[in-house]
Structure formats: structure tokens, C-alpha cells
Amino acid sequence: MTSPHTPITRAHKRTPVAIEVIVNGVLNQIEGRICDLSEGGARIDGASMPARSRCEIHYGGQVVYAIVMWSEFDRMG
């Protein structure tokens, strides 16, 4: 059991960024900003889709296919 004061170790180093993206879901298209990027994923602020939903992230003419692992009111990862 870990103490509440034990720091959480992450598998991948997070890098703060500010990348404007378009996130396409099955029925919607949302503008958002990638604020946190790592080899294992990204946090997108300003966009929210249900956990386990599939989406496309569009940036600079490129498309990345993703699955939402977690979602809150105005952000997801």
C-alpha cells in the first residue's frame, strides 16, 4: 500500500505543449488544444468525448487515430 504522500511515477515523461487540433468523433468535430504530450498519449483541453470512444486528431494535414482513455468536463486523454 502506498502512502498518500508517495509521488506517482509515470511510464513516460510528459512534455508541456500548446498545439491547436481538431478532434473528430463519430458524430462531432471539436476544436481543442494538446497541452500535455508524451510517448504514451496526450491530454487535450477544450474537448471531451466519452471514455473508450474512438476519434481522429487532426493537425497540420496529418491524422492520428486514438482511443479516449479518460474524460472529464472539458478535457480528455
All heavy atoms as a GROMACS GRO file, in nm:
protein
  589
    1MET      N    1   0.084  -0.117   0.000
    1MET     CA    2   0.000   0.000   0.000
    1MET      C    3   0.089   0.124   0.000
    1MET      O    4   0.188   0.130   0.071
    1MET     CB    5  -0.090  -0.004   0.123
    1MET     CG    6  -0.187   0.109   0.130
    1MET     SD    7  -0.299   0.074   0.267
    1MET     CE    8  -0.438   0.156   0.208
    2THR      N    9   0.051   0.223  -0.080
    2THR     CA   10   0.133   0.344  -0.088
    2THR      C   11   0.078   0.451   0.004
    2THR      O   12  -0.040   0.457   0.033
    2THR     CB   13   0.137   0.399  -0.231
    2THR    OG1   14   0.005   0.433  -0.269
    2THR    CG2   15   0.196   0.299  -0.328
    3SER      N   16   0.166   0.536   0.049
    3SER     CA   17   0.130   0.649   0.133
    3SER      C   18   0.066   0.757   0.046
    3SER      O   19   0.098   0.769  -0.072
    3SER     CB   20   0.257   0.704   0.199
    3SER     OG   21   0.236   0.834   0.247
    4PRO      N   22  -0.024   0.840   0.101
    4PRO     CA   23  -0.081   0.950   0.022
    4PRO      C   24   0.024   1.052  -0.020
    4PRO      O   25   0.000   1.133  -0.106
    4PRO     CB   26  -0.185   1.013   0.114
    4PRO     CG   27  -0.173   0.949   0.246
    4PRO     CD   28  -0.081   0.832   0.234
    5HIS      N   29   0.143   1.044   0.040
    5HIS     CA   30   0.250   1.138   0.006
    5HIS      C   31   0.350   1.078  -0.092
    5HIS      O   32   0.446   1.143  -0.127
    5HIS     CB   33   0.322   1.183   0.134
    5HIS     CG   34   0.227   1.244   0.233
    5HIS    ND1   35   0.168   1.367   0.213
    5HIS    CD2   36   0.179   1.198   0.350
    5HIS    CE1   37   0.088   1.394   0.315
    5HIS    NE2   38   0.093   1.293   0.400
    6THR      N   39   0.327   0.956  -0.136
    6THR     CA   40   0.416   0.892  -0.231
    6THR      C   41   0.390   0.949  -0.370
    6THR      O   42   0.277   0.948  -0.417
    6THR     CB   43   0.391   0.739  -0.233
    6THR    OG1   44   0.408   0.687  -0.102
    6THR    CG2   45   0.487   0.671  -0.329
    7PRO      N   46   0.494   1.001  -0.437
    7PRO     CA   47   0.472   1.056  -0.572
    7PRO      C   48   0.436   0.946  -0.671
    7PRO      O   49   0.482   0.833  -0.661
    7PRO     CB   50   0.605   1.121  -0.607
    7PRO     CG   51   0.705   1.064  -0.514
    7PRO     CD   52   0.631   1.013  -0.394
    8ILE      N   53   0.353   0.981  -0.768
    8ILE     CA   54   0.315   0.887  -0.873
    8ILE      C   55   0.424   0.888  -0.979
    8ILE      O   56   0.463   0.993  -1.027
    8ILE     CB   57   0.180   0.927  -0.936
    8ILE    CG1   58   0.069   0.921  -0.832
    8ILE    CG2   59   0.147   0.840  -1.056
    8ILE    CD1   60  -0.063   0.976  -0.880
    9THR      N   61   0.472   0.770  -1.015
    9THR     CA   62   0.570   0.762  -1.122
    9THR      C   63   0.497   0.725  -1.250
    9THR      O   64   0.411   0.638  -1.251
    9THR     CB   65   0.679   0.659  -1.092
    9THR    OG1   66   0.618   0.532  -1.067
    9THR    CG2   67   0.761   0.699  -0.971
   10ARG      N   68   0.531   0.792  -1.357
   10ARG     CA   69   0.466   0.771  -1.486
   10ARG      C   70   0.559   0.692  -1.577
   10ARG      O   71   0.681   0.703  -1.568
   10ARG     CB   72   0.432   0.905  -1.549
   10ARG     CG   73   0.346   0.989  -1.457
   10ARG     CD   74   0.228   1.040  -1.532
   10ARG     NE   75   0.141   1.115  -1.442
   10ARG     CZ   76   0.017   1.083  -1.418
   10ARG    NH1   77  -0.036   0.978  -1.474
   10ARG    NH2   78  -0.057   1.156  -1.338
   11ALA      N   79   0.500   0.615  -1.667
   11ALA     CA   80   0.580   0.534  -1.759
   11ALA      C   81   0.653   0.621  -1.861
   11ALA      O   82   0.760   0.586  -1.907
   11ALA     CB   83   0.490   0.434  -1.831
   12HIS      N   84   0.593   0.737  -1.898
   12HIS     CA   85   0.652   0.824  -2.000
   12HIS      C   86   0.659   0.966  -1.949
   12HIS      O   87   0.568   1.014  -1.882
   12HIS     CB   88   0.567   0.820  -2.128
   12HIS     CG   89   0.549   0.683  -2.183
   12HIS    ND1   90   0.649   0.614  -2.248
   12HIS    CD2   91   0.441   0.601  -2.182
   12HIS    CE1   92   0.604   0.496  -2.285
   12HIS    NE2   93   0.478   0.485  -2.246
   13LYS      N   94   0.767   1.035  -1.984
   13LYS     CA   95   0.786   1.175  -1.944
   13LYS      C   96   0.687   1.263  -2.020
   13LYS      O   97   0.672   1.251  -2.141
   13LYS     CB   98   0.929   1.219  -1.977
   13LYS     CG   99   0.960   1.360  -1.935
   13LYS     CD  100   1.103   1.396  -1.973
   13LYS     CE  101   1.139   1.536  -1.932
   13LYS     NZ  102   1.062   1.639  -1.997
   14ARG      N  103   0.619   1.352  -1.950
   14ARG     CA  104   0.524   1.444  -2.011
   14ARG      C  105   0.596   1.571  -2.055
   14ARG      O  106   0.684   1.620  -1.985
   14ARG     CB  107   0.415   1.482  -1.912
   14ARG     CG  108   0.328   1.366  -1.874
   14ARG     CD  109   0.227   1.411  -1.773
   14ARG     NE  110   0.137   1.303  -1.741
   14ARG     CZ  111   0.020   1.320  -1.685
   14ARG    NH1  112  -0.021   1.440  -1.653
   14ARG    NH2  113  -0.057   1.218  -1.659
   15THR      N  114   0.556   1.624  -2.168
   15THR     CA  115   0.613   1.748  -2.219
   15THR      C  116   0.501   1.850  -2.237
   15THR      O  117   0.404   1.822  -2.309
   15THR     CB  118   0.682   1.725  -2.356
   15THR    OG1  119   0.782   1.625  -2.339
   15THR    CG2  120   0.743   1.852  -2.409
   16PRO      N  121   0.509   1.966  -2.172
   16PRO     CA  122   0.405   2.067  -2.191
   16PRO      C  123   0.415   2.127  -2.332
   16PRO      O  124   0.524   2.159  -2.380
   16PRO     CB  125   0.435   2.172  -2.086
   16PRO     CG  126   0.568   2.140  -2.028
   16PRO     CD  127   0.608   2.004  -2.074
   17VAL      N  128   0.301   2.136  -2.400
   17VAL     CA  129   0.293   2.192  -2.536
   17VAL      C  130   0.166   2.275  -2.547
   17VAL      O  131   0.081   2.272  -2.458
   17VAL     CB  132   0.294   2.081  -2.644
   17VAL    CG1  133   0.425   2.005  -2.645
   17VAL    CG2  134   0.178   1.985  -2.624
   18ALA      N  135   0.150   2.344  -2.657
   18ALA     CA  136   0.026   2.417  -2.687
   18ALA      C  137   0.000   2.399  -2.836
   18ALA      O  138   0.044   2.479  -2.918
   18ALA     CB  139   0.038   2.564  -2.650
   19ILE      N  140  -0.067   2.289  -2.872
   19ILE     CA  141  -0.091   2.254  -3.011
   19ILE      C  142  -0.241   2.254  -3.037
   19ILE      O  143  -0.315   2.173  -2.980
   19ILE     CB  144  -0.032   2.115  -3.043
   19ILE    CG1  145   0.119   2.112  -3.012
   19ILE    CG2  146  -0.059   2.077  -3.188
   19ILE    CD1  147   0.180   1.974  -3.019
   20GLU      N  148  -0.287   2.346  -3.121
   20GLU     CA  149  -0.428   2.352  -3.158
   20GLU      C  150  -0.461   2.237  -3.252
   20GLU      O  151  -0.392   2.216  -3.352
   20GLU     CB  152  -0.460   2.485  -3.226
   20GLU     CG  153  -0.430   2.607  -3.140
   20GLU     CD  154  -0.519   2.619  -3.017
   20GLU    OE1  155  -0.637   2.578  -3.022
   20GLU    OE2  156  -0.469   2.669  -2.914
   21VAL      N  157  -0.567   2.161  -3.221
   21VAL     CA  158  -0.606   2.045  -3.301
   21VAL      C  159  -0.756   2.043  -3.322
   21VAL      O  160  -0.831   2.113  -3.252
   21VAL     CB  161  -0.562   1.912  -3.234
   21VAL    CG1  162  -0.411   1.900  -3.227
   21VAL    CG2  163  -0.624   1.896  -3.096
   22ILE      N  164  -0.799   1.963  -3.417
   22ILE     CA  165  -0.940   1.931  -3.438
   22ILE      C  166  -0.956   1.784  -3.402
   22ILE      O  167  -0.880   1.699  -3.450
   22ILE     CB  168  -0.984   1.953  -3.584
   22ILE    CG1  169  -0.959   2.097  -3.629
   22ILE    CG2  170  -1.130   1.911  -3.604
   22ILE    CD1  171  -1.048   2.199  -3.562
   23VAL      N  172  -1.055   1.753  -3.318
   23VAL     CA  173  -1.082   1.615  -3.279
   23VAL      C  174  -1.215   1.575  -3.341
   23VAL      O  175  -1.318   1.638  -3.316
   23VAL     CB  176  -1.087   1.601  -3.125
   23VAL    CG1  177  -1.109   1.455  -3.087
   23VAL    CG2  178  -0.960   1.654  -3.061
   24ASN      N  179  -1.213   1.471  -3.424
   24ASN     CA  180  -1.334   1.419  -3.487
   24ASN      C  181  -1.378   1.292  -3.416
   24ASN      O  182  -1.299   1.198  -3.403
   24ASN     CB  183  -1.312   1.386  -3.634
   24ASN     CG  184  -1.303   1.509  -3.721
   24ASN    OD1  185  -1.338   1.618  -3.680
   24ASN    ND2  186  -1.254   1.490  -3.842
   25GLY      N  187  -1.504   1.292  -3.374
   25GLY     CA  188  -1.565   1.172  -3.321
   25GLY      C  189  -1.661   1.117  -3.425
   25GLY      O  190  -1.662   1.161  -3.540
   26VAL      N  191  -1.743   1.023  -3.387
   26VAL     CA  192  -1.840   0.965  -3.479
   26VAL      C  193  -1.942   1.069  -3.523
   26VAL      O  194  -1.976   1.079  -3.641
   26VAL     CB  195  -1.911   0.843  -3.415
   26VAL    CG1  196  -2.020   0.790  -3.504
   26VAL    CG2  197  -1.810   0.734  -3.383
   27LEU      N  198  -1.990   1.150  -3.431
   27LEU     CA  199  -2.097   1.245  -3.461
   27LEU      C  200  -2.058   1.391  -3.443
   27LEU      O  201  -2.143   1.478  -3.461
   27LEU     CB  202  -2.218   1.216  -3.372
   27LEU     CG  203  -2.280   1.077  -3.388
   27LEU    CD1  204  -2.390   1.056  -3.285
   27LEU    CD2  205  -2.336   1.060  -3.528
   28ASN      N  206  -1.934   1.418  -3.407
   28ASN     CA  207  -1.899   1.558  -3.380
   28ASN      C  208  -1.756   1.591  -3.417
   28ASN      O  209  -1.674   1.504  -3.438
   28ASN     CB  210  -1.924   1.592  -3.233
   28ASN     CG  211  -1.854   1.498  -3.138
   28ASN    OD1  212  -1.787   1.406  -3.179
   28ASN    ND2  213  -1.870   1.521  -3.010
   29GLN      N  214  -1.731   1.720  -3.426
   29GLN     CA  215  -1.597   1.773  -3.454
   29GLN      C  216  -1.574   1.884  -3.353
   29GLN      O  217  -1.654   1.976  -3.342
   29GLN     CB  218  -1.592   1.827  -3.596
   29GLN     CG  219  -1.460   1.886  -3.634
   29GLN     CD  220  -1.458   1.928  -3.780
   29GLN    OE1  221  -1.538   1.885  -3.860
   29GLN    NE2  222  -1.366   2.015  -3.813
   30ILE      N  223  -1.463   1.875  -3.276
   30ILE     CA  224  -1.438   1.967  -3.167
   30ILE      C  225  -1.298   2.026  -3.180
   30ILE      O  226  -1.203   1.953  -3.209
   30ILE     CB  227  -1.448   1.893  -3.030
   30ILE    CG1  228  -1.581   1.821  -3.016
   30ILE    CG2  229  -1.426   1.990  -2.915
   30ILE    CD1  230  -1.586   1.723  -2.901
   31GLU      N  231  -1.286   2.156  -3.159
   31GLU     CA  232  -1.154   2.218  -3.153
   31GLU      C  233  -1.100   2.202  -3.012
   31GLU      O  234  -1.173   2.213  -2.914
   31GLU     CB  235  -1.164   2.366  -3.187
   31GLU     CG  236  -1.202   2.393  -3.331
   31GLU     CD  237  -1.205   2.540  -3.364
   31GLU    OE1  238  -1.152   2.622  -3.286
   31GLU    OE2  239  -1.262   2.573  -3.468
   32GLY      N  240  -0.973   2.172  -3.000
   32GLY     CA  241  -0.910   2.157  -2.869
   32GLY      C  242  -0.764   2.193  -2.876
   32GLY      O  243  -0.712   2.230  -2.982
   33ARG      N  244  -0.695   2.178  -2.764
   33ARG     CA  245  -0.552   2.210  -2.756
   33ARG      C  246  -0.482   2.099  -2.680
   33ARG      O  247  -0.516   2.068  -2.566
   33ARG     CB  248  -0.531   2.341  -2.683
   33ARG     CG  249  -0.383   2.375  -2.665
   33ARG     CD  250  -0.358   2.502  -2.586
   33ARG     NE  251  -0.406   2.615  -2.661
   33ARG     CZ  252  -0.498   2.701  -2.618
   33ARG    NH1  253  -0.552   2.687  -2.499
   33ARG    NH2  254  -0.536   2.802  -2.692
   34ILE      N  255  -0.381   2.039  -2.746
   34ILE     CA  256  -0.298   1.943  -2.674
   34ILE      C  257  -0.208   2.023  -2.582
   34ILE      O  258  -0.134   2.112  -2.626
   34ILE     CB  259  -0.213   1.858  -2.771
   34ILE    CG1  260  -0.304   1.775  -2.861
   34ILE    CG2  261  -0.118   1.767  -2.692
   34ILE    CD1  262  -0.230   1.693  -2.966
   35CYS      N  263  -0.216   1.996  -2.452
   35CYS     CA  264  -0.141   2.071  -2.350
   35CYS      C  265  -0.032   1.987  -2.286
   35CYS      O  266   0.055   2.040  -2.218
   35CYS     CB  267  -0.236   2.123  -2.243
   35CYS     SG  268  -0.353   2.242  -2.309
   36ASP      N  269  -0.040   1.858  -2.302
   36ASP     CA  270   0.050   1.765  -2.234
   36ASP      C  271   0.071   1.648  -2.330
   36ASP      O  272  -0.025   1.582  -2.368
   36ASP     CB  273  -0.021   1.722  -2.106
   36ASP     CG  274   0.061   1.631  -2.020
   36ASP    OD1  275   0.109   1.529  -2.070
   36ASP    OD2  276   0.076   1.663  -1.901
   37LEU      N  277   0.194   1.624  -2.370
   37LEU     CA  278   0.222   1.522  -2.469
   37LEU      C  279   0.330   1.428  -2.418
   37LEU      O  280   0.428   1.473  -2.358
   37LEU     CB  281   0.268   1.590  -2.599
   37LEU     CG  282   0.280   1.508  -2.726
   37LEU    CD1  283   0.147   1.445  -2.764
   37LEU    CD2  284   0.330   1.597  -2.839
   38SER      N  285   0.312   1.299  -2.440
   38SER     CA  286   0.414   1.200  -2.404
   38SER      C  287   0.413   1.088  -2.506
   38SER      O  288   0.326   1.082  -2.593
   38SER     CB  289   0.387   1.144  -2.263
   38SER     OG  290   0.279   1.053  -2.266
   39GLU      N  291   0.508   0.999  -2.495
   39GLU     CA  292   0.514   0.885  -2.585
   39GLU      C  293   0.389   0.797  -2.569
   39GLU      O  294   0.346   0.732  -2.663
   39GLU     CB  295   0.639   0.803  -2.556
   39GLU     CG  296   0.664   0.693  -2.655
   39GLU     CD  297   0.793   0.619  -2.629
   39GLU    OE1  298   0.887   0.679  -2.576
   39GLU    OE2  299   0.798   0.499  -2.661
   40GLY      N  300   0.328   0.799  -2.452
   40GLY     CA  301   0.213   0.714  -2.425
   40GLY      C  302   0.078   0.778  -2.451
   40GLY      O  303  -0.024   0.712  -2.445
   41GLY      N  304   0.074   0.909  -2.481
   41GLY     CA  305  -0.055   0.973  -2.504
   41GLY      C  306  -0.049   1.124  -2.496
   41GLY      O  307   0.058   1.184  -2.500
   42ALA      N  308  -0.166   1.183  -2.482
   42ALA     CA  309  -0.176   1.329  -2.478
   42ALA      C  310  -0.297   1.370  -2.396
   42ALA      O  311  -0.395   1.295  -2.387
   42ALA     CB  312  -0.190   1.384  -2.620
   43ARG      N  313  -0.290   1.489  -2.338
   43ARG     CA  314  -0.406   1.550  -2.274
   43ARG      C  315  -0.454   1.660  -2.366
   43ARG      O  316  -0.377   1.745  -2.407
   43ARG     CB  317  -0.372   1.608  -2.137
   43ARG     CG  318  -0.497   1.659  -2.065
   43ARG     CD  319  -0.464   1.726  -1.935
   43ARG     NE  320  -0.439   1.868  -1.962
   43ARG     CZ  321  -0.349   1.941  -1.899
   43ARG    NH1  322  -0.273   1.889  -1.806
   43ARG    NH2  323  -0.335   2.068  -1.929
   44ILE      N  324  -0.584   1.657  -2.398
   44ILE     CA  325  -0.643   1.759  -2.484
   44ILE      C  326  -0.741   1.839  -2.402
   44ILE      O  327  -0.838   1.784  -2.349
   44ILE     CB  328  -0.712   1.696  -2.606
   44ILE    CG1  329  -0.612   1.613  -2.687
   44ILE    CG2  330  -0.776   1.804  -2.692
   44ILE    CD1  331  -0.672   1.539  -2.804
   45ASP      N  332  -0.716   1.969  -2.390
   45ASP     CA  333  -0.807   2.059  -2.318
   45ASP      C  334  -0.905   2.122  -2.416
   45ASP      O  335  -0.872   2.143  -2.533
   45ASP     CB  336  -0.728   2.170  -2.247
   45ASP     CG  337  -0.650   2.118  -2.127
   45ASP    OD1  338  -0.665   1.999  -2.092
   45ASP    OD2  339  -0.574   2.196  -2.068
   46GLY      N  340  -1.025   2.152  -2.369
   46GLY     CA  341  -1.126   2.215  -2.451
   46GLY      C  342  -1.210   2.118  -2.531
   46GLY      O  343  -1.299   2.157  -2.605
   47ALA      N  344  -1.182   1.989  -2.520
   47ALA     CA  345  -1.257   1.886  -2.592
   47ALA      C  346  -1.285   1.772  -2.495
   47ALA      O  347  -1.204   1.743  -2.408
   47ALA     CB  348  -1.177   1.834  -2.710
   48SER      N  349  -1.400   1.712  -2.510
   48SER     CA  350  -1.434   1.600  -2.424
   48SER      C  351  -1.523   1.502  -2.499
   48SER      O  352  -1.621   1.541  -2.562
   48SER     CB  353  -1.506   1.650  -2.298
   48SER     OG  354  -1.530   1.543  -2.211
   49MET      N  355  -1.486   1.376  -2.496
   49MET     CA  356  -1.564   1.267  -2.554
   49MET      C  357  -1.567   1.155  -2.451
   49MET      O  358  -1.480   1.149  -2.365
   49MET     CB  359  -1.501   1.217  -2.684
   49MET     CG  360  -1.502   1.318  -2.795
   49MET     SD  361  -1.429   1.246  -2.943
   49MET     CE  362  -1.470   1.373  -3.059
   50PRO      N  363  -1.664   1.066  -2.461
   50PRO     CA  364  -1.672   0.958  -2.362
   50PRO      C  365  -1.549   0.867  -2.363
   50PRO      O  366  -1.489   0.843  -2.469
   50PRO     CB  367  -1.796   0.879  -2.406
   50PRO     CG  368  -1.874   0.971  -2.492
   50PRO     CD  369  -1.775   1.063  -2.556
   51ALA      N  370  -1.511   0.819  -2.246
   51ALA     CA  371  -1.401   0.723  -2.236
   51ALA      C  372  -1.432   0.602  -2.323
   51ALA      O  373  -1.547   0.562  -2.339
   51ALA     CB  374  -1.383   0.680  -2.091
   52ARG      N  375  -1.329   0.546  -2.383
   52ARG     CA  376  -1.333   0.430  -2.472
   52ARG      C  377  -1.387   0.462  -2.611
   52ARG      O  378  -1.404   0.371  -2.693
   52ARG     CB  379  -1.408   0.312  -2.409
   52ARG     CG  380  -1.338   0.258  -2.285
   52ARG     CD  381  -1.408   0.137  -2.226
   52ARG     NE  382  -1.547   0.159  -2.192
   52ARG     CZ  383  -1.591   0.217  -2.080
   52ARG    NH1  384  -1.506   0.261  -1.992
   52ARG    NH2  385  -1.719   0.230  -2.058
   53SER      N  386  -1.417   0.589  -2.641
   53SER     CA  387  -1.461   0.622  -2.776
   53SER      C  388  -1.342   0.640  -2.868
   53SER      O  389  -1.232   0.675  -2.823
   53SER     CB  390  -1.552   0.745  -2.777
   53SER     OG  391  -1.486   0.858  -2.725
   54ARG      N  392  -1.360   0.613  -2.994
   54ARG     CA  393  -1.255   0.630  -3.094
   54ARG      C  394  -1.266   0.768  -3.155
   54ARG      O  395  -1.377   0.820  -3.170
   54ARG     CB  396  -1.267   0.523  -3.202
   54ARG     CG  397  -1.249   0.383  -3.150
   54ARG     CD  398  -1.267   0.280  -3.261
   54ARG     NE  399  -1.262   0.146  -3.206
   54ARG     CZ  400  -1.151   0.077  -3.190
   54ARG    NH1  401  -1.036   0.129  -3.226
   54ARG    NH2  402  -1.153  -0.044  -3.141
   55CYS      N  403  -1.152   0.826  -3.190
   55CYS     CA  404  -1.153   0.958  -3.251
   55CYS      C  405  -1.033   0.976  -3.342
   55CYS      O  406  -0.944   0.892  -3.346
   55CYS     CB  407  -1.156   1.067  -3.144
   55CYS     SG  408  -1.009   1.073  -3.038
   56GLU      N  409  -1.037   1.085  -3.420
   56GLU     CA  410  -0.926   1.125  -3.504
   56GLU      C  411  -0.877   1.260  -3.454
   56GLU      O  412  -0.957   1.348  -3.425
   56GLU     CB  413  -0.970   1.142  -3.649
   56GLU     CG  414  -1.030   1.021  -3.713
   56GLU     CD  415  -1.086   1.053  -3.851
   56GLU    OE1  416  -1.096   1.172  -3.888
   56GLU    OE2  417  -1.120   0.957  -3.921
   57ILE      N  418  -0.746   1.278  -3.447
   57ILE     CA  419  -0.688   1.406  -3.408
   57ILE      C  420  -0.619   1.462  -3.532
   57ILE      O  421  -0.528   1.399  -3.588
   57ILE     CB  422  -0.588   1.389  -3.292
   57ILE    CG1  423  -0.659   1.326  -3.172
   57ILE    CG2  424  -0.525   1.523  -3.256
   57ILE    CD1  425  -0.566   1.282  -3.062
   58HIS      N  426  -0.665   1.579  -3.577
   58HIS     CA  427  -0.614   1.642  -3.699
   58HIS      C  428  -0.524   1.759  -3.663
   58HIS      O  429  -0.564   1.846  -3.586
   58HIS     CB  430  -0.731   1.692  -3.786
   58HIS     CG  431  -0.817   1.583  -3.838
   58HIS    ND1  432  -0.809   1.539  -3.968
   58HIS    CD2  433  -0.912   1.507  -3.778
   58HIS    CE1  434  -0.896   1.441  -3.987
   58HIS    NE2  435  -0.960   1.420  -3.873
   59TYR      N  436  -0.404   1.761  -3.723
   59TYR     CA  437  -0.310   1.872  -3.703
   59TYR      C  438  -0.215   1.879  -3.823
   59TYR      O  439  -0.155   1.778  -3.861
   59TYR     CB  440  -0.228   1.851  -3.576
   59TYR     CG  441  -0.114   1.950  -3.563
   59TYR    CD1  442  -0.140   2.082  -3.527
   59TYR    CD2  443   0.016   1.914  -3.590
   59TYR    CE1  444  -0.037   2.174  -3.518
   59TYR    CE2  445   0.119   2.005  -3.581
   59TYR     CZ  446   0.092   2.135  -3.545
   59TYR     OH  447   0.194   2.227  -3.536
   60GLY      N  448  -0.204   1.996  -3.882
   60GLY     CA  449  -0.108   2.019  -3.990
   60GLY      C  450  -0.120   1.924  -4.106
   60GLY      O  451  -0.020   1.882  -4.162
   61GLY      N  452  -0.242   1.887  -4.143
   61GLY     CA  453  -0.262   1.797  -4.256
   61GLY      C  454  -0.241   1.650  -4.223
   61GLY      O  455  -0.252   1.565  -4.310
   62GLN      N  456  -0.211   1.619  -4.098
   62GLN     CA  457  -0.190   1.481  -4.054
   62GLN      C  458  -0.308   1.436  -3.968
   62GLN      O  459  -0.376   1.517  -3.906
   62GLN     CB  460  -0.062   1.469  -3.972
   62GLN     CG  461   0.063   1.510  -4.047
   62GLN     CD  462   0.095   1.415  -4.162
   62GLN    OE1  463   0.089   1.293  -4.146
   62GLN    NE2  464   0.128   1.471  -4.276
   63VAL      N  465  -0.330   1.306  -3.964
   63VAL     CA  466  -0.436   1.248  -3.881
   63VAL      C  467  -0.376   1.140  -3.792
   63VAL      O  468  -0.301   1.055  -3.840
   63VAL     CB  469  -0.548   1.185  -3.968
   63VAL    CG1  470  -0.655   1.123  -3.880
   63VAL    CG2  471  -0.609   1.289  -4.061
   64VAL      N  472  -0.410   1.145  -3.663
   64VAL     CA  473  -0.372   1.040  -3.568
   64VAL      C  474  -0.501   0.978  -3.516
   64VAL      O  475  -0.592   1.050  -3.474
   64VAL     CB  476  -0.289   1.098  -3.451
   64VAL    CG1  477  -0.261   0.991  -3.347
   64VAL    CG2  478  -0.160   1.159  -3.503
   65TYR      N  479  -0.510   0.847  -3.521
   65TYR     CA  480  -0.627   0.776  -3.470
   65TYR      C  481  -0.602   0.742  -3.324
   65TYR      O  482  -0.492   0.699  -3.288
   65TYR     CB  483  -0.653   0.650  -3.552
   65TYR     CG  484  -0.681   0.684  -3.696
   65TYR    CD1  485  -0.580   0.683  -3.791
   65TYR    CD2  486  -0.809   0.722  -3.736
   65TYR    CE1  487  -0.606   0.717  -3.923
   65TYR    CE2  488  -0.835   0.757  -3.868
   65TYR     CZ  489  -0.733   0.754  -3.961
   65TYR     OH  490  -0.758   0.789  -4.090
   66ALA      N  491  -0.703   0.763  -3.240
   66ALA     CA  492  -0.684   0.747  -3.096
   66ALA      C  493  -0.808   0.688  -3.030
   66ALA      O  494  -0.917   0.689  -3.088
   66ALA     CB  495  -0.651   0.882  -3.033
   67ILE      N  496  -0.789   0.642  -2.909
   67ILE     CA  497  -0.899   0.597  -2.823
   67ILE      C  498  -0.891   0.679  -2.695
   67ILE      O  499  -0.784   0.692  -2.635
   67ILE     CB  500  -0.888   0.447  -2.789
   67ILE    CG1  501  -0.898   0.364  -2.918
   67ILE    CG2  502  -0.996   0.405  -2.689
   67ILE    CD1  503  -0.874   0.215  -2.898
   68VAL      N  504  -1.002   0.735  -2.655
   68VAL     CA  505  -1.009   0.816  -2.533
   68VAL      C  506  -0.999   0.721  -2.414
   68VAL      O  507  -1.078   0.629  -2.400
   68VAL     CB  508  -1.140   0.897  -2.527
   68VAL    CG1  509  -1.148   0.977  -2.399
   68VAL    CG2  510  -1.153   0.988  -2.648
   69MET      N  511  -0.899   0.743  -2.328
   69MET     CA  512  -0.879   0.657  -2.212
   69MET      C  513  -0.948   0.711  -2.088
   69MET      O  514  -0.990   0.635  -2.002
   69MET     CB  515  -0.730   0.640  -2.185
   69MET     CG  516  -0.654   0.576  -2.300
   69MET     SD  517  -0.722   0.418  -2.353
   69MET     CE  518  -0.685   0.318  -2.212
   70TRP      N  519  -0.959   0.845  -2.078
   70TRP     CA  520  -1.027   0.909  -1.965
   70TRP      C  521  -1.085   1.039  -2.015
   70TRP      O  522  -1.041   1.097  -2.114
   70TRP     CB  523  -0.933   0.932  -1.846
   70TRP     CG  524  -0.816   1.018  -1.879
   70TRP    CD1  525  -0.693   0.978  -1.924
   70TRP    CD2  526  -0.811   1.161  -1.872
   70TRP    NE1  527  -0.612   1.088  -1.945
   70TRP    CE2  528  -0.682   1.202  -1.914
   70TRP    CE3  529  -0.901   1.260  -1.835
   70TRP    CZ2  530  -0.642   1.335  -1.919
   70TRP    CZ3  531  -0.862   1.392  -1.841
   70TRP    CH2  532  -0.734   1.428  -1.882
   71SER      N  533  -1.188   1.086  -1.948
   71SER     CA  534  -1.254   1.209  -1.990
   71SER      C  535  -1.312   1.281  -1.869
   71SER      O  536  -1.366   1.219  -1.778
   71SER     CB  537  -1.368   1.174  -2.087
   71SER     OG  538  -1.432   1.289  -2.133
   72GLU      N  539  -1.296   1.413  -1.868
   72GLU     CA  540  -1.356   1.500  -1.768
   72GLU      C  541  -1.437   1.606  -1.840
   72GLU      O  542  -1.446   1.603  -1.963
   72GLU     CB  543  -1.248   1.562  -1.680
   72GLU     CG  544  -1.173   1.459  -1.597
   72GLU     CD  545  -1.062   1.517  -1.513
   72GLU    OE1  546  -1.036   1.639  -1.522
   72GLU    OE2  547  -1.001   1.441  -1.438
   73PHE      N  548  -1.492   1.702  -1.769
   73PHE     CA  549  -1.582   1.802  -1.827
   73PHE      C  550  -1.526   1.870  -1.950
   73PHE      O  551  -1.591   1.878  -2.054
   73PHE     CB  552  -1.620   1.907  -1.721
   73PHE     CG  553  -1.693   2.023  -1.780
   73PHE    CD1  554  -1.822   2.010  -1.828
   73PHE    CD2  555  -1.631   2.146  -1.789
   73PHE    CE1  556  -1.889   2.116  -1.882
   73PHE    CE2  557  -1.698   2.256  -1.844
   73PHE     CZ  558  -1.827   2.239  -1.891
   74ASP      N  559  -1.404   1.920  -1.946
   74ASP     CA  560  -1.351   1.998  -2.057
   74ASP      C  561  -1.210   1.954  -2.097
   74ASP      O  562  -1.129   2.033  -2.144
   74ASP     CB  563  -1.351   2.148  -2.018
   74ASP     CG  564  -1.335   2.237  -2.140
   74ASP    OD1  565  -1.380   2.199  -2.248
   74ASP    OD2  566  -1.277   2.346  -2.125
   75ARG      N  567  -1.180   1.826  -2.077
   75ARG     CA  568  -1.051   1.771  -2.118
   75ARG      C  569  -1.060   1.620  -2.122
   75ARG      O  570  -1.150   1.558  -2.063
   75ARG     CB  571  -0.940   1.818  -2.026
   75ARG     CG  572  -0.955   1.776  -1.884
   75ARG     CD  573  -0.848   1.839  -1.798
   75ARG     NE  574  -0.857   1.787  -1.664
   75ARG     CZ  575  -0.760   1.794  -1.576
   75ARG    NH1  576  -0.646   1.849  -1.609
   75ARG    NH2  577  -0.775   1.746  -1.456
   76MET      N  578  -0.964   1.563  -2.193
   76MET     CA  579  -0.961   1.416  -2.207
   76MET      C  580  -0.818   1.373  -2.239
   76MET      O  581  -0.733   1.454  -2.272
   76MET     CB  582  -1.058   1.371  -2.316
   76MET     CG  583  -1.024   1.420  -2.455
   76MET     SD  584  -1.151   1.368  -2.571
   76MET     CE  585  -1.081   1.431  -2.722
   77GLY      N  586  -0.795   1.243  -2.231
   77GLY     CA  587  -0.663   1.191  -2.262
   77GLY      C  588  -0.672   1.053  -2.322
   77GLY      O  589  -0.774   0.988  -2.322
   0.00000   0.00000   0.00000
